[in-house]
């Protein structure tokens, strides 16, 4: 609220006119007061005004920042802009924007206003000094976006967003920032002052490095909240790379027209490419001097999402820029949560990559399960293939051996048929075969044939021993269950042939208790077990199989 110009100064304060009392030096050797505010030190200076650290003496004692127009600068236009800034700040009520406490005029009629003192440093300098990492910088930037959005909700465009107008500090262990200097702010759909403001031809209002193309064109109708979005994009670019999109020296050394053309037409490097150009400029430990990350890793983190977000924010064509500050902030939050960002085309591969990053633990567990199943399947497939190969070799070998005893297709010289080999001769060939065969399916098939030969000779116990050896081999080599089951049935049949029904029944009871068994019909009508048909234990086995659905 405005104060009377003739208000008394605090006791002991200098009463000379300010233009005589204020020296050019930043610090004062003697107290100078503006109403109840004792000026201590000049802490900022602009084209039309200066900011002093002051101490309020009443009604409370506290440090404040006092901004007043420079002596000799109190033209109608300057005073109007000063009042506009004062009114813009008065509209704000947000933690990220400096608050206005008081306003008035000096005894000489120079307007001033008082706001909270922010003992911070420019945003980029704060990040460099603290070597804040990427996530911390983005969190600070999001606080900045909230403050700017509050101003936009109050229908005020800042138009001079830059690191020196954003003061950051540590408060109780957390990072905070304040937006200051609304000196060239523009109201949307309303006036901040009754005086009409004009911009002189050939002059720029703002800081060229952070000005949007439409702002340098000085077209009031083309400026909206997207102008501040562009400035935020430049600040984001600087936070990510410690470089400006367009170098300051390049802009400042150019003439007026050339500078405008550079801002409107120069397409800056993507942040990741700008970082890549700095490779080699690292500390002895290999870390970037401000972000604390190795350059290669930082480039990989910027490449993709952050490149797209930044480039969209500083798009020359405002129609392709983010439409509002919340849209920019939302994309950055998507990035921090490993979610797809709007600035990039939502391809399936991109969305899948984002999903994997968000659910890394679950994806790793699923992949491990899939890998385990694939390994098990591959192992099983190899075993089945090995069994099939051995079976094929066994069938081929047995067919060859059997052909030795089949005389139907062979003739002796002179067209006479050969005499069929005897069981003893067949036994001898099979035993010779067993001695040269490797352990496996070949041996099992050869033993079966030899056991059949011995059964025909009435040597039932020897035949049973061979079938028992097959059961042992099948288990030792972990051959498929069907192989072991066949061997067990052959052994049971051999025991029946030897007249040892109890042993045969015990074998059948054991093999039918296992899962994946055979159907009861085949067992009940198997001629090898015809002698067991009326045995109660055999009937119990058949009934059990039927009850289990076999």
DAMOLIN-V695281 format. One record per backbone hydrogen bond with DSSP energy under -0.5 kcal/mol. CO is the residue of the C=O (numbers start at 1). NH is the residue of the N-H. If there is no record, write none. Layout:
co = {CO | CO}
nh = {NH | NH}
//
This chain:
co = {1 | 4 | 10 | 14 | 17 | 17 | 18 | 21 | 26 | 31 | 32 | 33 | 34 | 35 | 36 | 36 | 37 | 37 | 38 | 39 | 40 | 41 | 41 | 44 | 48 | 49 | 50 | 51 | 51 | 52 | 52 | 53 | 53 | 54 | 54 | 55 | 56 | 60 | 62 | 63 | 64 | 64 | 65 | 65 | 66 | 67 | 68 | 70 | 73 | 75 | 76 | 77 | 78 | 79 | 80 | 81 | 82 | 83 | 84 | 85 | 86 | 87 | 88 | 88 | 89 | 94 | 96 | 99 | 102 | 104 | 106 | 109 | 110 | 111 | 112 | 113 | 114 | 114 | 115 | 117 | 118 | 121 | 122 | 123 | 124 | 125 | 126 | 127 | 128 | 133 | 134 | 135 | 136 | 137 | 138 | 139 | 140 | 141 | 142 | 143 | 144 | 145 | 146 | 147 | 148 | 149 | 150 | 151 | 152 | 155 | 157 | 162 | 163 | 163 | 165 | 166 | 166 | 167 | 168 | 169 | 169 | 171 | 174 | 176 | 178 | 179 | 182 | 186 | 187 | 200 | 204 | 206 | 207 | 207 | 208 | 212 | 213 | 214 | 215 | 218 | 219 | 219 | 220 | 222 | 224 | 224 | 225 | 226 | 227 | 228 | 229 | 230 | 231 | 232 | 233 | 234 | 235 | 236 | 237 | 238 | 247 | 248 | 249 | 251 | 255 | 256 | 257 | 258 | 259 | 260 | 261 | 262 | 266 | 270 | 271 | 272 | 273 | 275 | 276 | 278 | 280 | 283 | 287 | 288 | 293 | 294 | 295 | 296 | 297 | 298 | 299 | 302 | 303 | 304 | 305 | 306 | 307 | 308 | 309 | 310 | 312 | 316 | 317 | 318 | 324 | 325 | 326 | 327 | 328 | 329 | 330 | 331 | 332 | 333 | 334 | 335 | 341 | 345 | 347 | 348 | 349 | 350 | 351 | 352 | 353 | 354 | 355 | 357 | 359 | 360 | 361 | 362 | 363 | 364 | 365 | 366 | 367 | 368 | 369 | 370 | 371 | 372 | 373 | 374 | 375 | 376 | 377 | 378 | 379 | 380 | 381 | 382 | 383 | 384 | 385 | 386 | 387 | 388 | 389 | 390 | 391 | 392 | 393 | 394 | 395 | 396 | 397 | 398 | 399 | 400 | 401 | 401 | 402 | 402 | 405 | 407 | 410 | 412 | 416 | 422 | 423 | 424 | 425 | 426 | 427 | 428 | 429 | 430 | 431 | 432 | 433 | 433 | 438 | 440 | 441 | 442 | 443 | 444 | 445 | 446 | 447 | 448 | 449 | 450 | 451 | 452 | 453 | 454 | 455 | 458 | 459 | 460 | 461 | 462 | 463 | 464 | 465 | 466 | 467 | 468 | 469 | 470 | 471 | 472 | 473 | 474 | 475 | 480 | 480 | 481 | 482 | 483 | 484 | 485 | 486 | 487 | 488 | 489 | 490 | 491 | 492 | 493 | 494 | 495 | 496 | 499 | 500 | 501 | 502 | 503 | 504 | 505 | 506 | 507 | 508 | 509 | 510 | 511 | 519 | 520 | 521 | 523 | 525 | 526 | 527 | 529 | 530 | 532 | 535 | 536 | 537 | 538 | 539 | 540 | 541 | 542 | 543 | 544 | 545 | 546 | 550}
nh = {103 | 7 | 13 | 33 | 20 | 21 | 22 | 23 | 42 | 14 | 39 | 35 | 37 | 10 | 38 | 57 | 34 | 39 | 55 | 32 | 28 | 43 | 53 | 51 | 70 | 46 | 68 | 43 | 44 | 54 | 66 | 40 | 41 | 56 | 64 | 38 | 62 | 62 | 56 | 117 | 54 | 66 | 67 | 115 | 52 | 113 | 50 | 73 | 75 | 79 | 80 | 81 | 82 | 83 | 84 | 85 | 86 | 87 | 88 | 89 | 90 | 91 | 91 | 92 | 92 | 97 | 179 | 116 | 114 | 112 | 109 | 111 | 106 | 69 | 104 | 67 | 101 | 102 | 65 | 119 | 120 | 168 | 126 | 127 | 128 | 129 | 130 | 132 | 131 | 137 | 138 | 139 | 140 | 141 | 142 | 143 | 144 | 145 | 146 | 147 | 148 | 149 | 150 | 151 | 152 | 153 | 154 | 156 | 155 | 188 | 186 | 165 | 123 | 166 | 180 | 123 | 168 | 178 | 121 | 171 | 176 | 174 | 171 | 169 | 167 | 98 | 185 | 157 | 189 | 203 | 206 | 208 | 210 | 211 | 211 | 216 | 217 | 219 | 218 | 220 | 222 | 223 | 223 | 224 | 227 | 228 | 229 | 230 | 231 | 232 | 233 | 234 | 235 | 236 | 237 | 238 | 239 | 240 | 241 | 242 | 251 | 252 | 253 | 254 | 259 | 260 | 261 | 262 | 263 | 264 | 265 | 266 | 268 | 274 | 275 | 276 | 277 | 278 | 279 | 281 | 282 | 286 | 283 | 292 | 288 | 298 | 299 | 300 | 301 | 302 | 303 | 307 | 305 | 308 | 309 | 310 | 311 | 312 | 313 | 314 | 315 | 318 | 320 | 321 | 328 | 329 | 330 | 331 | 332 | 333 | 334 | 335 | 336 | 337 | 339 | 338 | 344 | 347 | 351 | 352 | 353 | 354 | 355 | 356 | 357 | 358 | 359 | 360 | 363 | 364 | 365 | 366 | 367 | 368 | 369 | 370 | 371 | 372 | 373 | 374 | 375 | 376 | 377 | 378 | 379 | 380 | 381 | 382 | 383 | 384 | 385 | 386 | 387 | 388 | 389 | 390 | 391 | 392 | 393 | 394 | 395 | 396 | 397 | 398 | 399 | 400 | 401 | 402 | 403 | 404 | 404 | 405 | 405 | 406 | 407 | 410 | 418 | 415 | 412 | 426 | 427 | 428 | 429 | 430 | 431 | 432 | 433 | 434 | 435 | 436 | 436 | 437 | 443 | 444 | 445 | 446 | 447 | 448 | 449 | 450 | 451 | 452 | 453 | 454 | 455 | 456 | 457 | 459 | 458 | 460 | 463 | 464 | 465 | 466 | 467 | 468 | 469 | 470 | 471 | 472 | 473 | 474 | 475 | 476 | 477 | 479 | 478 | 483 | 484 | 485 | 486 | 487 | 488 | 489 | 490 | 491 | 492 | 493 | 494 | 495 | 496 | 497 | 498 | 500 | 499 | 501 | 504 | 505 | 506 | 507 | 508 | 509 | 510 | 511 | 512 | 513 | 513 | 514 | 523 | 524 | 525 | 526 | 527 | 529 | 530 | 532 | 533 | 535 | 539 | 540 | 541 | 542 | 543 | 544 | 545 | 546 | 547 | 548 | 550 | 549 | 520}
//
